[in-house]
Amino acid sequence: MTTDSNPIKLQGVPGSPYTRKMLAVLRYRRIPYRFIIGQPGLPIEWGYPDGASLPMPKVPLLPTFYFKDENGVEQAVTDSTPIIRRLESEVSGRSIIPGDPVLAFLNYILEDYGDEWLTRCMFHFRWAFPADVAKAATILPFYQAMNLSDEFSETMQKVISERQIGRLYVVGSNETTRSVIEQSYVRFLENMDRHLHHHQFLLGQRPASADFAAVGQLTCLTHFDPTPTDITIKTSPRTYAWVERNEDLCGIEVTDADWIASDDIPDTLIALLREVARTHMPQMLANAKAVASGKDQFETVIDGKQWKQPSFPYQAKCLRWTREAYASLNEKDRTKALAILEKAGLGDLVTATV
Ligand SMILES: N[C@@H](CCC(=O)N[C@@H](CS)C(=O)NCC(=O)O)C(=O)O
């Protein structure tokens, strides 16, 4: 049981979008937490008294949560999407998963888009523009520790920027695809601006996990990295403000009536789903096919441009989870969900053979 004297423990850094996603979730849900700044495994001399005692996660990702198992032993757990579902079952009230199964399914798709497509925008803008590289490389080391020597932080700047620039290809960013990624971010902002004009959140007047996924990535895109920050301010001042507001929603009160009705999906939400169909879906399907046939690369066309990148088993798992969520709907809800997906050009997400 989580209480003020027994808060949920998690570790991460302010520069990590998934860490910001989860901190915003915990604040909105009013779940007591203890946030340990840093990265699992960092040494005591960097200011990490917990460093030696915390268990290491199987895959070192931020944020890492520390949950006690049935024997009271702390286990390191990663991956925000299933952690959100776990917290839903452990702590009641202020749910971020809509009660309407069709809406919950749309939320799942939008959460995946935030986590897996907007993160490409984030990674691309941060590491493909000199001004953004310079800022990130200078600041990121100090998120780990304040007592780094100037010499060491300069070495870290070089190590981090070389490593991250060298990984741009992993998210599909290259000279051919950069316009696809950049234009997709601008369209996302335009769609958000139209949507937020009438709805406080993606699915109505209360936040869902999809909102927090977007907010997490957008903390970087709208408030840290200079190039996308400028684009955001010019394209959607509403989205700029939305991100800051949503990082701490502990004060808003909500009711069940605050969700939109799945019988009446606003056109502005369909437009956002159309964006998922245009960019995220083709690469998800192509990736899943490649993973299924054991290929370590995949190629597809997005927005008329060749898209080529290493295949990614985790994202094949994301597609499988999406399809499982669809399959778990009853027949009536599945028919309703498919009609919405088809209206947005997203039908293949659940029907195409992979
Ligand atoms: N699917 C994971 C992704 C977490 C993730 O990728 N975190 C990034 C930091 S924001 C990370 O730890 N990357 C590993 C690295 O950069 O080496 C989630 O939703 O929590």
The ligand as a MOL file (V3000), in Angstrom:
LIG
                    3D

  0  0  0     0  0            999 V3000
M  V30 BEGIN CTAB
M  V30 COUNTS 20 19 0 0 0
M  V30 BEGIN ATOM
M  V30 1 N 9.2320 2.2150 -23.0570 0
M  V30 2 C 9.9730 2.8400 -21.9720 0
M  V30 3 C 11.0310 3.7620 -22.5570 0
M  V30 4 C 11.9310 4.4060 -21.5030 0
M  V30 5 C 13.1500 5.0350 -22.1380 0
M  V30 6 O 13.4690 4.8040 -23.3310 0
M  V30 7 N 13.8440 5.8650 -21.3720 0
M  V30 8 C 15.0350 6.5020 -21.8970 0
M  V30 9 C 15.2640 7.8210 -21.2140 0
M  V30 10 S 13.9340 8.9350 -21.4570 0
M  V30 11 C 16.2400 5.6460 -21.5830 0
M  V30 12 O 16.4010 5.2430 -20.4490 0
M  V30 13 N 17.0580 5.3410 -22.5990 0
M  V30 14 C 18.2120 4.5360 -22.4200 0
M  V30 15 C 19.4490 5.2000 -22.8930 0
M  V30 16 O 19.3800 6.3570 -23.3060 0
M  V30 17 O 20.4690 4.5540 -22.8270 0
M  V30 18 C 9.0000 3.5830 -21.0670 0
M  V30 19 O 7.8630 3.8770 -21.4970 0
M  V30 20 O 9.3270 3.8090 -19.8910 0
M  V30 END ATOM
M  V30 BEGIN BOND
M  V30 1 1 1 2
M  V30 2 1 2 3
M  V30 3 1 2 18
M  V30 4 1 3 4
M  V30 5 1 4 5
M  V30 6 2 5 6
M  V30 7 1 5 7
M  V30 8 1 7 8
M  V30 9 1 8 9
M  V30 10 1 8 11
M  V30 11 1 9 10
M  V30 12 2 11 12
M  V30 13 1 11 13
M  V30 14 1 13 14
M  V30 15 1 14 15
M  V30 16 2 15 16
M  V30 17 1 15 17
M  V30 18 2 18 19
M  V30 19 1 18 20
M  V30 END BOND
M  V30 END CTAB
M  END
